[in-house]
Amino acid sequence: MGTYSSFEDLEVYKTTIKFTAKVYDLLKKSPLKEDFAMVDQVKRATISISNNISEGFERETDKELIRFLYFSKGSAGEVRNLFNLMEEIGYFKAVELVDRKNQVIDISKQFVNYIKYVKKRSGL
């Protein structure tokens, strides 16, 4: 991993933006489109992942960046939980969400690795 000049250069950010677009497509499907509260919460949690990456990066300190990366990782966990809930409610079958769940798990792993990298480079 090199030095990044903007959050848009981060692989985890790029992955998250693509993931968010896929989640938006998923949310258009019936019967979920009628559950406005669920749709809103999934959107908020998903958007929060990339928002926290960008906010932490713009704080310009590694300590703050790490803090916000943990927020992002937490939001990724929230999205995964919401997928589990949508499955339990019967909005989707497990097979329909397996790819999205795997994607969000991969995003969480990317956060673990990036946090380790930032901690190491800054001596935290």
Order of alpha helices (4+ residues) and beta strands (2+ residues): alpha-alpha-alpha-alpha
